[in-house]
Amino acid sequence: MVKNEEYSRKAHCFIPAGAHTYSRTDEVFPGNAPKVIERSKGVYTWDVDGNEYIDYGMACRSVTVGYDYDRISNAAIRQIHNGNTATKASKVEVEAAELMCSLFPWVDMVKFAKNGSTVTSAAVKLARAYTGRKYVARCREHSFFSYDDWFIGDTVMDAGIPEEVKALTLQFSFNDINSVRNLFEEYKGRIAALIMEPCDSEEPKDDFLQEVGKLCREYGVVYILDEMITGFRWDLQGACKYYGVEPDLVTFGKGMANGFSVAALGGRREIMDLGGLTPGRERVFLISTTHGAEMGSLGALIETIHVYEELNVTDHIWKMGKRIVSGLREIAEEYSLQDYFYIEGAECSPNFVVCGKDGKASFMHRTVFCQEMIKAGILMPYIAIAYEHTEKEIDRTLEAARKSIKVYGESLNGDVEQFIEGNVIKPVFRKYN
């Protein structure tokens, strides 16, 4: 761990929190987790000391095929050699936009950016411009939409956000249609947009997504579905296709370019074109970023879509997801821990829950499980399956999980603190460090 410690000290010296994403910081991993990654290939990652791990974080879920997948990397490199950026719109920029609009029937126009926060905030801005209203309704169970004020001001990490801004974001509950209807009635004629993920750790029930769409149309609210995680994982056409719902606006990122930096906002022409050049219309400064249409990333996007089509990537993700979910459930039952260690959510993106003696999710006990998995060479902060996770990797992971769940069970019956060898995993969203 010599280089790990050296690079960790430098990271915290020169980078606030030691990483450029809070979900990559040391505090959200056990103490024995690698501090700094040097390289990754396929579904394997190596830290700066050369330690190898099977990776289930997959770069914050953004790599859905595999790290440095040759076809996709080479497509990006070809575009880099075209100059990587241009003084006017580039050829690949137009081709990528056309491909996105042809892929998603509910997308008439698209704007590219470099990260998800940019496009979700742009969607909110468009909704406010389109409706002339100021309030935004967001799903309280979905953990992250943007680092911008409209969302962060509605979390416990609201330092630096004016009270006036915080008051403009309202909350409703997933799978609770009455919470949406009541909110729309209370703020009737004042809500510009409703935003949520089609699915997080809980799948939609009783046509919830469709019923929300009906209410949005009835109350004149712009319906935004954030497919940052679900897009290019549930289906090539996203969870919107999988669950049969069409939003007004939709946002993408993460796996759309297999880890290359690109995000997208798409939707109905009459809303999207507010950011365009239609004569006589009030101008909306939508998204304007120098590197938003970087050629390398868009080349990766186009090739990623082709790889998905040719290799049935999402089918494989579902298959391997079902294999790991089934295996983890069987192991938990072997140790009579199924009420304390269980899986929730869709099998293409399962979430494992680790509980304490009280049957409630416990960061201390989750730390024990994740710590033991790392000892076995499995980096599993959560489960993000990629195309290059095969039966070989899944079976090795389940072998490690059998030992790790056994140790977790022992910690459940003893003093859990005695089992923790470093820091306890902490949530990103908390008021104080």
ABEGO torsion letter per residue (X at the ends): XAAAAAAAAAAAAABBGGBABAAABAAABBAABBABBABBBEABBBBAAGBBBBBAAGGGGABAAEBGBAAAAAAAAAAAAAGGBBABBBAAAAAAAAAAAAABAABABBBBBABAAAAAAAAAAAAAAAAGBABBBBBAABABABABAAAAAABABABGBBAAAAAABBBBBBGBAAAAAAAAAAABGABABBBBBABBABBBBGGAAAAAAAAAAAAGBBBBBBAAAABGAABAAEAAAAAGBBBABBBBBEAAAGGBBBBBBBEBAAAAAAABABBGBBBBBBBBBAAAABAAAAAAAAAAAAAAAAAGAAAAAAAAAAAAAAAAAAAAAAAGAAAABBBBEBAABBBBBBBBAAGBBBAAAAAAAAAAAAAAGBBBABBBBBAABBAAAAAAAAAAAAAAAAAAAAAAABBAAAABABBBBBBABBABX
